[in-house]
Amino acid sequence: MTLDRSASRSLAWIGALVSSLLLVWLSLGVGIIGADGDPANAMYLAVIAVGVLGLVISRGRPRGMARTLAAMALLTTIIGGYALAAGLGRPHSPALELLGLNGFFAAAFLVAALLFRRAARTTAT
């Protein structure tokens, strides 16, 4: 089964939006780093800011959104690595939990980026 341009773009938008909303909810509502209300979770707002800025700059075009989502995945990974290296969130957030959550979001953003890339490369028939 192959996805056409429209389906790839639609799935990419759904994935990007759901992942972004989950990231905001978990980081600010529940707390990815540490307990609920830990100020370190505010770093994840930078991921959302990159997404909004990329959306505005690319005007929602698939090629630009692919780059934007890849940047969001990279920033999520950097934040997770920094949290681990700096020992943020201890004892509430063990290393495996931080790796798992940040890995999940990085992977979700990368899948959306690949779908946008596919939408940009697929020719309409």
N, CA, C and O atoms as CSV, one atom per row, in Angstrom:
chain,resi,resn,atom,element,x,y,z
A,1,MET,N,N,0.839,-1.176,0.000
A,1,MET,CA,C,0.000,0.000,0.000
A,1,MET,C,C,0.884,1.240,0.000
A,1,MET,O,O,1.759,1.391,0.852
A,2,THR,N,N,0.650,2.109,-0.948
A,2,THR,CA,C,1.405,3.358,-1.009
A,2,THR,C,C,0.460,4.522,-0.786
A,2,THR,O,O,-0.723,4.482,-1.127
A,3,LEU,N,N,1.028,5.550,-0.206
A,3,LEU,CA,C,0.236,6.743,0.071
A,3,LEU,C,C,0.433,7.753,-1.041
A,3,LEU,O,O,1.554,7.970,-1.499
A,4,ASP,N,N,-0.647,8.365,-1.472
A,4,ASP,CA,C,-0.498,9.435,-2.441
A,4,ASP,C,C,-0.144,10.736,-1.705
A,4,ASP,O,O,-0.075,10.773,-0.477
A,5,ARG,N,N,0.069,11.763,-2.462
A,5,ARG,CA,C,0.498,13.049,-1.914
A,5,ARG,C,C,-0.478,13.588,-0.872
A,5,ARG,O,O,-0.066,14.044,0.194
A,6,SER,N,N,-1.742,13.535,-1.177
A,6,SER,CA,C,-2.766,14.064,-0.285
A,6,SER,C,C,-2.831,13.282,1.029
A,6,SER,O,O,-2.929,13.870,2.106
A,7,ALA,N,N,-2.776,11.964,0.928
A,7,ALA,CA,C,-2.829,11.138,2.131
A,7,ALA,C,C,-1.581,11.341,2.987
A,7,ALA,O,O,-1.671,11.418,4.212
A,8,SER,N,N,-0.425,11.428,2.345
A,8,SER,CA,C,0.822,11.664,3.086
A,8,SER,C,C,0.754,12.997,3.829
A,8,SER,O,O,1.109,13.086,5.004
A,9,ARG,N,N,0.299,14.012,3.134
A,9,ARG,CA,C,0.205,15.341,3.747
A,9,ARG,C,C,-0.805,15.343,4.897
A,9,ARG,O,O,-0.549,15.928,5.949
A,10,SER,N,N,-1.930,14.701,4.699
A,10,SER,CA,C,-2.945,14.657,5.758
A,10,SER,C,C,-2.441,13.922,6.993
A,10,SER,O,O,-2.615,14.396,8.116
A,11,LEU,N,N,-1.820,12.769,6.788
A,11,LEU,CA,C,-1.264,12.020,7.921
A,11,LEU,C,C,-0.145,12.795,8.613
A,11,LEU,O,O,-0.006,12.741,9.835
A,12,ALA,N,N,0.645,13.511,7.830
A,12,ALA,CA,C,1.723,14.309,8.410
A,12,ALA,C,C,1.152,15.412,9.302
A,12,ALA,O,O,1.647,15.635,10.407
A,13,TRP,N,N,0.119,16.098,8.831
A,13,TRP,CA,C,-0.500,17.152,9.644
A,13,TRP,C,C,-1.102,16.583,10.922
A,13,TRP,O,O,-0.938,17.150,12.002
A,14,ILE,N,N,-1.794,15.466,10.793
A,14,ILE,CA,C,-2.398,14.840,11.974
A,14,ILE,C,C,-1.316,14.452,12.970
A,14,ILE,O,O,-1.431,14.743,14.161
A,15,GLY,N,N,-0.267,13.796,12.486
A,15,GLY,CA,C,0.830,13.392,13.367
A,15,GLY,C,C,1.514,14.565,14.036
A,15,GLY,O,O,1.818,14.518,15.228
A,16,ALA,N,N,1.758,15.617,13.271
A,16,ALA,CA,C,2.424,16.799,13.825
A,16,ALA,C,C,1.560,17.472,14.887
A,16,ALA,O,O,2.058,17.846,15.950
A,17,LEU,N,N,0.290,17.623,14.607
A,17,LEU,CA,C,-0.601,18.299,15.556
A,17,LEU,C,C,-0.825,17.471,16.821
A,17,LEU,O,O,-0.765,17.999,17.931
A,18,VAL,N,N,-1.082,16.184,16.651
A,18,VAL,CA,C,-1.311,15.331,17.821
A,18,VAL,C,C,-0.055,15.259,18.685
A,18,VAL,O,O,-0.134,15.353,19.910
A,19,SER,N,N,1.095,15.093,18.052
A,19,SER,CA,C,2.356,15.027,18.802
A,19,SER,C,C,2.622,16.327,19.544
A,19,SER,O,O,3.046,16.311,20.699
A,20,SER,N,N,2.373,17.447,18.886
A,20,SER,CA,C,2.602,18.742,19.520
A,20,SER,C,C,1.665,18.959,20.705
A,20,SER,O,O,2.086,19.434,21.760
A,21,LEU,N,N,0.398,18.607,20.523
A,21,LEU,CA,C,-0.556,18.761,21.622
A,21,LEU,C,C,-0.206,17.848,22.799
A,21,LEU,O,O,-0.300,18.255,23.957
A,22,LEU,N,N,0.194,16.622,22.497
A,22,LEU,CA,C,0.609,15.699,23.563
A,22,LEU,C,C,1.848,16.216,24.288
A,22,LEU,O,O,1.954,16.095,25.509
A,23,LEU,N,N,2.782,16.791,23.534
A,23,LEU,CA,C,3.992,17.332,24.149
A,23,LEU,C,C,3.646,18.465,25.104
A,23,LEU,O,O,4.166,18.522,26.219
A,24,VAL,N,N,2.776,19.360,24.675
A,24,VAL,CA,C,2.370,20.470,25.547
A,24,VAL,C,C,1.646,19.928,26.774
A,24,VAL,O,O,1.929,20.350,27.895
A,25,TRP,N,N,0.730,19.012,26.579
A,25,TRP,CA,C,-0.037,18.470,27.698
A,25,TRP,C,C,0.859,17.761,28.700
A,25,TRP,O,O,0.758,17.998,29.904
A,26,LEU,N,N,1.732,16.894,28.209
A,26,LEU,CA,C,2.599,16.146,29.125
A,26,LEU,C,C,3.628,17.034,29.804
A,26,LEU,O,O,3.882,16.880,30.999
A,27,SER,N,N,4.220,17.956,29.065
A,27,SER,CA,C,5.282,18.769,29.664
A,27,SER,C,C,4.726,19.787,30.652
A,27,SER,O,O,5.300,19.986,31.722
A,28,LEU,N,N,3.631,20.424,30.310
A,28,LEU,CA,C,3.096,21.468,31.204
A,28,LEU,C,C,2.052,20.939,32.172
A,28,LEU,O,O,1.914,21.454,33.282
A,29,GLY,N,N,1.319,19.921,31.761
A,29,GLY,CA,C,0.256,19.409,32.620
A,29,GLY,C,C,0.723,18.362,33.611
A,29,GLY,O,O,0.430,18.443,34.804
A,30,VAL,N,N,1.443,17.390,33.111
A,30,VAL,CA,C,1.857,16.267,33.945
A,30,VAL,C,C,3.314,16.392,34.365
A,30,VAL,O,O,3.659,16.130,35.518
A,31,GLY,N,N,4.156,16.788,33.438
A,31,GLY,CA,C,5.577,16.940,33.703
A,31,GLY,C,C,6.391,15.795,33.140
A,31,GLY,O,O,6.333,14.677,33.653
A,32,ILE,N,N,7.148,16.061,32.089
A,32,ILE,CA,C,8.048,15.058,31.534
A,32,ILE,C,C,9.314,14.999,32.370
A,32,ILE,O,O,9.818,13.925,32.696
A,33,ILE,N,N,9.811,16.173,32.708
A,33,ILE,CA,C,11.013,16.275,33.534
A,33,ILE,C,C,10.569,16.586,34.957
A,33,ILE,O,O,10.002,17.647,35.218
A,34,GLY,N,N,10.822,15.677,35.858
A,34,GLY,CA,C,10.471,15.902,37.256
A,34,GLY,C,C,8.982,15.786,37.499
A,34,GLY,O,O,8.238,15.211,36.706
A,35,ALA,N,N,8.577,16.345,38.610
A,35,ALA,CA,C,7.171,16.300,39.018
A,35,ALA,C,C,6.388,17.407,38.307
A,35,ALA,O,O,6.962,18.286,37.665
A,36,ASP,N,N,5.079,17.337,38.440
A,36,ASP,CA,C,4.205,18.364,37.886
A,36,ASP,C,C,4.643,19.730,38.389
A,36,ASP,O,O,4.826,19.927,39.591
A,37,GLY,N,N,4.808,20.666,37.474
A,37,GLY,CA,C,5.183,22.024,37.843
A,37,GLY,C,C,6.679,22.288,37.836
A,37,GLY,O,O,7.099,23.409,38.125
A,38,ASP,N,N,7.496,21.290,37.515
A,38,ASP,CA,C,8.947,21.493,37.438
A,38,ASP,C,C,9.233,22.484,36.310
A,38,ASP,O,O,8.805,22.263,35.177
A,39,PRO,N,N,9.944,23.567,36.599
A,39,PRO,CA,C,10.189,24.597,35.579
A,39,PRO,C,C,11.011,24.104,34.386
A,39,PRO,O,O,10.999,24.736,33.330
A,40,ALA,N,N,11.714,22.999,34.537
A,40,ALA,CA,C,12.506,22.466,33.420
A,40,ALA,C,C,11.613,22.067,32.245
A,40,ALA,O,O,12.078,22.037,31.105
A,41,ASN,N,N,10.356,21.765,32.500
A,41,ASN,CA,C,9.433,21.385,31.438
A,41,ASN,C,C,9.140,22.523,30.470
A,41,ASN,O,O,8.682,22.284,29.353
A,42,ALA,N,N,9.398,23.744,30.883
A,42,ALA,CA,C,9.166,24.893,30.003
A,42,ALA,C,C,10.081,24.864,28.782
A,42,ALA,O,O,9.809,25.534,27.786
A,43,MET,N,N,11.166,24.089,28.853
A,43,MET,CA,C,12.057,23.982,27.690
A,43,MET,C,C,11.320,23.419,26.478
A,43,MET,O,O,11.670,23.731,25.339
A,44,TYR,N,N,10.317,22.605,26.712
A,44,TYR,CA,C,9.590,22.006,25.598
A,44,TYR,C,C,8.761,23.037,24.830
A,44,TYR,O,O,8.333,22.774,23.706
A,45,LEU,N,N,8.535,24.197,25.422
A,45,LEU,CA,C,7.844,25.258,24.687
A,45,LEU,C,C,8.687,25.737,23.515
A,45,LEU,O,O,8.147,26.235,22.527
A,46,ALA,N,N,10.019,25.590,23.615
A,46,ALA,CA,C,10.897,25.949,22.496
A,46,ALA,C,C,10.626,25.041,21.299
A,46,ALA,O,O,10.719,25.487,20.155
A,47,VAL,N,N,10.295,23.786,21.543
A,47,VAL,CA,C,9.970,22.856,20.453
A,47,VAL,C,C,8.721,23.341,19.723
A,47,VAL,O,O,8.665,23.338,18.493
A,48,ILE,N,N,7.726,23.754,20.497
A,48,ILE,CA,C,6.492,24.261,19.898
A,48,ILE,C,C,6.755,25.573,19.166
A,48,ILE,O,O,6.189,25.811,18.099
A,49,ALA,N,N,7.612,26.429,19.734
A,49,ALA,CA,C,7.958,27.693,19.084
A,49,ALA,C,C,8.644,27.444,17.745
A,49,ALA,O,O,8.371,28.144,16.770
A,50,VAL,N,N,9.533,26.454,17.692
A,50,VAL,CA,C,10.183,26.100,16.427
A,50,VAL,C,C,9.126,25.649,15.422
A,50,VAL,O,O,9.195,26.007,14.246
A,51,GLY,N,N,8.159,24.873,15.876
A,51,GLY,CA,C,7.090,24.417,14.996
A,51,GLY,C,C,6.260,25.555,14.440
A,51,GLY,O,O,5.956,25.584,13.247
A,52,VAL,N,N,5.894,26.487,15.295
A,52,VAL,CA,C,5.091,27.633,14.854
A,52,VAL,C,C,5.900,28.513,13.905
A,52,VAL,O,O,5.389,28.947,12.873
A,53,LEU,N,N,7.152,28.775,14.247
A,53,LEU,CA,C,8.012,29.591,13.393
A,53,LEU,C,C,8.216,28.917,12.031
A,53,LEU,O,O,8.139,29.570,10.991
A,54,GLY,N,N,8.473,27.619,12.049
A,54,GLY,CA,C,8.638,26.886,10.795
A,54,GLY,C,C,7.375,26.890,9.954
A,54,GLY,O,O,7.444,26.983,8.728
A,55,LEU,N,N,6.231,26.791,10.596
A,55,LEU,CA,C,4.955,26.839,9.891
A,55,LEU,C,C,4.778,28.182,9.196
A,55,LEU,O,O,4.370,28.244,8.036
A,56,VAL,N,N,5.086,29.247,9.909
A,56,VAL,CA,C,4.940,30.593,9.347
A,56,VAL,C,C,5.919,30.806,8.188
A,56,VAL,O,O,5.540,31.300,7.127
A,57,ILE,N,N,7.176,30.430,8.404
A,57,ILE,CA,C,8.189,30.645,7.369
A,57,ILE,C,C,7.904,29.807,6.126
A,57,ILE,O,O,8.032,30.297,5.004
A,58,SER,N,N,7.522,28.553,6.320
A,58,SER,CA,C,7.291,27.661,5.176
A,58,SER,C,C,5.901,27.820,4.573
A,58,SER,O,O,5.619,27.284,3.502
A,59,ARG,N,N,5.034,28.557,5.263
A,59,ARG,CA,C,3.640,28.744,4.856
A,59,ARG,C,C,2.915,27.409,4.701
A,59,ARG,O,O,2.000,27.259,3.891
A,60,GLY,N,N,3.365,26.434,5.522
A,60,GLY,CA,C,2.706,25.136,5.541
A,60,GLY,C,C,3.023,24.232,4.371
A,60,GLY,O,O,2.402,23.180,4.218
A,61,ARG,N,N,3.976,24.621,3.542
A,61,ARG,CA,C,4.347,23.775,2.398
A,61,ARG,C,C,5.070,22.526,2.892
A,61,ARG,O,O,5.831,22.582,3.858
A,62,PRO,N,N,4.831,21.401,2.225
A,62,PRO,CA,C,5.395,20.132,2.699
A,62,PRO,C,C,6.911,20.120,2.878
A,62,PRO,O,O,7.397,19.600,3.883
A,63,ARG,N,N,7.665,20.668,1.947
A,63,ARG,CA,C,9.125,20.632,2.063
A,63,ARG,C,C,9.586,21.404,3.300
A,63,ARG,O,O,10.444,20.928,4.043
A,64,GLY,N,N,9.027,22.575,3.521
A,64,GLY,CA,C,9.380,23.360,4.699
A,64,GLY,C,C,8.918,22.724,5.995
A,64,GLY,O,O,9.606,22.795,7.014
A,65,MET,N,N,7.760,22.106,5.953
A,65,MET,CA,C,7.261,21.438,7.151
A,65,MET,C,C,8.090,20.200,7.481
A,65,MET,O,O,8.253,19.859,8.653
A,66,ALA,N,N,8.614,19.527,6.461
A,66,ALA,CA,C,9.501,18.386,6.712
A,66,ALA,C,C,10.734,18.854,7.473
A,66,ALA,O,O,11.165,18.205,8.425
A,67,ARG,N,N,11.292,19.967,7.058
A,67,ARG,CA,C,12.461,20.519,7.754
A,67,ARG,C,C,12.099,20.979,9.164
A,67,ARG,O,O,12.865,20.781,10.108
A,68,THR,N,N,10.952,21.581,9.292
A,68,THR,CA,C,10.497,22.057,10.600
A,68,THR,C,C,10.330,20.906,11.580
A,68,THR,O,O,10.796,20.983,12.717
A,69,LEU,N,N,9.673,19.845,11.147
A,69,LEU,CA,C,9.460,18.691,12.030
A,69,LEU,C,C,10.769,17.992,12.358
A,69,LEU,O,O,10.932,17.478,13.465
A,70,ALA,N,N,11.708,17.965,11.415
A,70,ALA,CA,C,13.027,17.390,11.696
A,70,ALA,C,C,13.746,18.229,12.755
A,70,ALA,O,O,14.407,17.683,13.638
A,71,ALA,N,N,13.618,19.544,12.666
A,71,ALA,CA,C,14.222,20.427,13.671
A,71,ALA,C,C,13.560,20.228,15.034
A,71,ALA,O,O,14.236,20.264,16.062
A,72,MET,N,N,12.258,20.022,15.046
A,72,MET,CA,C,11.552,19.773,16.301
A,72,MET,C,C,12.027,18.463,16.931
A,72,MET,O,O,12.193,18.381,18.148
A,73,ALA,N,N,12.242,17.444,16.105
A,73,ALA,CA,C,12.751,16.162,16.609
A,73,ALA,C,C,14.145,16.342,17.198
A,73,ALA,O,O,14.447,15.808,18.265
A,74,LEU,N,N,14.986,17.088,16.506
A,74,LEU,CA,C,16.346,17.328,16.989
A,74,LEU,C,C,16.327,18.091,18.310
A,74,LEU,O,O,17.049,17.733,19.240
A,75,LEU,N,N,15.514,19.132,18.402
A,75,LEU,CA,C,15.441,19.916,19.632
A,75,LEU,C,C,14.897,19.083,20.793
A,75,LEU,O,O,15.366,19.217,21.924
A,76,THR,N,N,13.931,18.243,20.529
A,76,THR,CA,C,13.407,17.355,21.571
A,76,THR,C,C,14.511,16.442,22.096
A,76,THR,O,O,14.619,16.213,23.301
A,77,THR,N,N,15.324,15.925,21.186
A,77,THR,CA,C,16.443,15.058,21.563
A,77,THR,C,C,17.472,15.822,22.383
A,77,THR,O,O,17.996,15.300,23.367
A,78,ILE,N,N,17.761,17.042,21.986
A,78,ILE,CA,C,18.729,17.873,22.721
A,78,ILE,C,C,18.224,18.163,24.136
A,78,ILE,O,O,18.988,18.080,25.098
A,79,ILE,N,N,16.954,18.497,24.259
A,79,ILE,CA,C,16.377,18.774,25.578
A,79,ILE,C,C,16.457,17.534,26.462
A,79,ILE,O,O,16.829,17.625,27.632
A,80,GLY,N,N,16.110,16.387,25.907
A,80,GLY,CA,C,16.186,15.145,26.675
A,80,GLY,C,C,17.609,14.825,27.099
A,80,GLY,O,O,17.843,14.420,28.238
A,81,GLY,N,N,18.554,15.005,26.197
A,81,GLY,CA,C,19.956,14.772,26.529
A,81,GLY,C,C,20.467,15.713,27.594
A,81,GLY,O,O,21.208,15.313,28.492
A,82,TYR,N,N,20.064,16.975,27.486
A,82,TYR,CA,C,20.464,17.958,28.495
A,82,TYR,C,C,19.877,17.606,29.858
A,82,TYR,O,O,20.563,17.685,30.877
A,83,ALA,N,N,18.611,17.219,29.869
A,83,ALA,CA,C,17.956,16.860,31.134
A,83,ALA,C,C,18.670,15.679,31.792
A,83,ALA,O,O,18.857,15.656,33.009
A,84,LEU,N,N,19.065,14.708,30.982
A,84,LEU,CA,C,19.789,13.558,31.524
A,84,LEU,C,C,21.163,13.967,32.044
A,84,LEU,O,O,21.547,13.594,33.153
A,85,ALA,N,N,21.903,14.734,31.243
A,85,ALA,CA,C,23.266,15.125,31.615
A,85,ALA,C,C,23.280,16.022,32.847
A,85,ALA,O,O,24.176,15.924,33.685
A,86,ALA,N,N,22.288,16.890,32.952
A,86,ALA,CA,C,22.239,17.831,34.077
A,86,ALA,C,C,21.559,17.229,35.308
A,86,ALA,O,O,21.542,17.855,36.367
A,87,GLY,N,N,21.011,16.045,35.183
A,87,GLY,CA,C,20.333,15.408,36.314
A,87,GLY,C,C,19.024,16.075,36.681
A,87,GLY,O,O,18.608,16.038,37.839
A,88,LEU,N,N,18.369,16.688,35.696
A,88,LEU,CA,C,17.100,17.366,35.976
A,88,LEU,C,C,15.998,16.344,36.247
A,88,LEU,O,O,15.982,15.256,35.670
A,89,GLY,N,N,15.100,16.707,37.115
A,89,GLY,CA,C,13.930,15.888,37.384
A,89,GLY,C,C,14.117,14.743,38.343
A,89,GLY,O,O,13.173,13.999,38.609
A,90,ARG,N,N,15.293,14.586,38.859
A,90,ARG,CA,C,15.516,13.483,39.801
A,90,ARG,C,C,14.841,13.791,41.114
A,90,ARG,O,O,14.826,14.964,41.489
A,91,PRO,N,N,14.308,12.897,41.814
A,91,PRO,CA,C,14.171,11.458,41.589
A,91,PRO,C,C,12.885,11.096,40.858
A,91,PRO,O,O,12.621,9.915,40.631
A,92,HIS,N,N,12.085,12.081,40.487
A,92,HIS,CA,C,10.772,11.798,39.894
A,92,HIS,C,C,10.853,11.244,38.480
A,92,HIS,O,O,9.967,10.499,38.060
A,93,SER,N,N,11.902,11.595,37.736
A,93,SER,CA,C,12.033,11.153,36.344
A,93,SER,C,C,13.297,10.338,36.169
A,93,SER,O,O,14.372,10.904,35.971
A,94,PRO,N,N,13.190,9.019,36.240
A,94,PRO,CA,C,14.370,8.179,36.008
A,94,PRO,C,C,14.850,8.317,34.564
A,94,PRO,O,O,14.098,8.737,33.685
A,95,ALA,N,N,16.100,7.960,34.337
A,95,ALA,CA,C,16.716,8.112,33.023
A,95,ALA,C,C,15.930,7.376,31.937
A,95,ALA,O,O,15.752,7.903,30.840
A,96,LEU,N,N,15.469,6.185,32.228
A,96,LEU,CA,C,14.738,5.408,31.229
A,96,LEU,C,C,13.432,6.097,30.829
A,96,LEU,O,O,13.039,6.063,29.663
A,97,GLU,N,N,12.774,6.711,31.785
A,97,GLU,CA,C,11.542,7.442,31.491
A,97,GLU,C,C,11.828,8.646,30.599
A,97,GLU,O,O,11.105,8.887,29.632
A,98,LEU,N,N,12.874,9.398,30.916
A,98,LEU,CA,C,13.239,10.548,30.090
A,98,LEU,C,C,13.609,10.111,28.677
A,98,LEU,O,O,13.193,10.732,27.698
A,99,LEU,N,N,14.388,9.046,28.578
A,99,LEU,CA,C,14.770,8.535,27.258
A,99,LEU,C,C,13.542,8.085,26.475
A,99,LEU,O,O,13.416,8.374,25.285
A,100,GLY,N,N,12.651,7.386,27.138
A,100,GLY,CA,C,11.458,6.875,26.470
A,100,GLY,C,C,10.539,7.973,25.973
A,100,GLY,O,O,10.102,7.946,24.823
A,101,LEU,N,N,10.243,8.937,26.829
A,101,LEU,CA,C,9.330,10.013,26.438
A,101,LEU,C,C,9.928,10.907,25.359
A,101,LEU,O,O,9.264,11.236,24.376
A,102,ASN,N,N,11.184,11.296,25.546
A,102,ASN,CA,C,11.818,12.142,24.535
A,102,ASN,C,C,12.011,11.383,23.229
A,102,ASN,O,O,11.876,11.955,22.147
A,103,GLY,N,N,12.325,10.095,23.331
A,103,GLY,CA,C,12.448,9.278,22.129
A,103,GLY,C,C,11.127,9.135,21.394
A,103,GLY,O,O,11.082,9.160,20.164
A,104,PHE,N,N,10.058,8.987,22.154
A,104,PHE,CA,C,8.733,8.895,21.541
A,104,PHE,C,C,8.409,10.143,20.740
A,104,PHE,O,O,7.984,10.056,19.588
A,105,PHE,N,N,8.611,11.307,21.352
A,105,PHE,CA,C,8.276,12.553,20.659
A,105,PHE,C,C,9.212,12.815,19.484
A,105,PHE,O,O,8.770,13.279,18.433
A,106,ALA,N,N,10.488,12.526,19.649
A,106,ALA,CA,C,11.425,12.694,18.535
A,106,ALA,C,C,11.020,11.790,17.369
A,106,ALA,O,O,11.035,12.218,16.215
A,107,ALA,N,N,10.659,10.541,17.670
A,107,ALA,CA,C,10.238,9.616,16.621
A,107,ALA,C,C,8.936,10.076,15.958
A,107,ALA,O,O,8.795,9.986,14.739
A,108,ALA,N,N,7.997,10.564,16.752
A,108,ALA,CA,C,6.723,11.038,16.194
A,108,ALA,C,C,6.950,12.227,15.265
A,108,ALA,O,O,6.356,12.298,14.189
A,109,PHE,N,N,7.803,13.156,15.674
A,109,PHE,CA,C,8.107,14.302,14.818
A,109,PHE,C,C,8.848,13.859,13.558
A,109,PHE,O,O,8.615,14.411,12.483
A,110,LEU,N,N,9.734,12.873,13.675
A,110,LEU,CA,C,10.457,12.377,12.502
A,110,LEU,C,C,9.524,11.668,11.521
A,110,LEU,O,O,9.669,11.826,10.308
A,111,VAL,N,N,8.582,10.899,12.026
A,111,VAL,CA,C,7.616,10.241,11.134
A,111,VAL,C,C,6.803,11.289,10.384
A,111,VAL,O,O,6.584,11.160,9.179
A,112,ALA,N,N,6.357,12.321,11.086
A,112,ALA,CA,C,5.615,13.394,10.421
A,112,ALA,C,C,6.504,14.093,9.391
A,112,ALA,O,O,6.036,14.441,8.307
A,113,ALA,N,N,7.773,14.298,9.720
A,113,ALA,CA,C,8.708,14.931,8.778
A,113,ALA,C,C,8.856,14.076,7.525
A,113,ALA,O,O,8.861,14.601,6.412
A,114,LEU,N,N,8.978,12.755,7.700
A,114,LEU,CA,C,9.115,11.868,6.547
A,114,LEU,C,C,7.845,11.855,5.692
A,114,LEU,O,O,7.918,11.768,4.467
A,115,LEU,N,N,6.693,11.941,6.338
A,115,LEU,CA,C,5.443,12.002,5.581
A,115,LEU,C,C,5.345,13.309,4.793
A,115,LEU,O,O,4.893,13.308,3.648
A,116,PHE,N,N,5.765,14.424,5.398
A,116,PHE,CA,C,5.782,15.696,4.667
A,116,PHE,C,C,6.773,15.627,3.511
A,116,PHE,O,O,6.504,16.135,2.422
A,117,ARG,N,N,7.906,15.004,3.750
A,117,ARG,CA,C,8.905,14.859,2.689
A,117,ARG,C,C,8.336,14.036,1.541
A,117,ARG,O,O,8.527,14.363,0.370
A,118,ARG,N,N,7.642,12.976,1.891
A,118,ARG,CA,C,7.000,12.143,0.863
A,118,ARG,C,C,5.962,12.957,0.080
A,118,ARG,O,O,5.865,12.847,-1.143
A,119,ALA,N,N,5.205,13.757,0.791
A,119,ALA,CA,C,4.187,14.598,0.131
A,119,ALA,C,C,4.840,15.610,-0.812
A,119,ALA,O,O,4.290,15.929,-1.866
A,120,ALA,N,N,6.009,16.109,-0.429
A,120,ALA,CA,C,6.706,17.082,-1.271
A,120,ALA,C,C,7.278,16.434,-2.520
A,120,ALA,O,O,7.370,17.080,-3.563
A,121,ARG,N,N,7.668,15.159,-2.431
A,121,ARG,CA,C,8.303,14.468,-3.554
A,121,ARG,C,C,7.321,13.762,-4.472
A,121,ARG,O,O,7.617,13.546,-5.647
A,122,THR,N,N,6.174,13.407,-3.956
A,122,THR,CA,C,5.197,12.657,-4.743
A,122,THR,C,C,4.560,13.581,-5.767
A,122,THR,O,O,4.130,14.690,-5.449
A,123,THR,N,N,4.509,13.113,-6.968
A,123,THR,CA,C,3.858,13.913,-7.994
A,123,THR,C,C,2.377,13.570,-8.038
A,123,THR,O,O,1.993,12.408,-7.904
A,124,ALA,N,N,1.572,14.568,-8.222
A,124,ALA,CA,C,0.127,14.337,-8.299
A,124,ALA,C,C,-0.212,13.691,-9.644
A,124,ALA,O,O,0.319,14.084,-10.683
A,125,THR,N,N,-1.084,12.715,-9.610
A,125,THR,CA,C,-1.468,12.049,-10.857
A,125,THR,C,C,-2.853,12.418,-11.267
A,125,THR,O,O,-3.338,11.947,-12.296
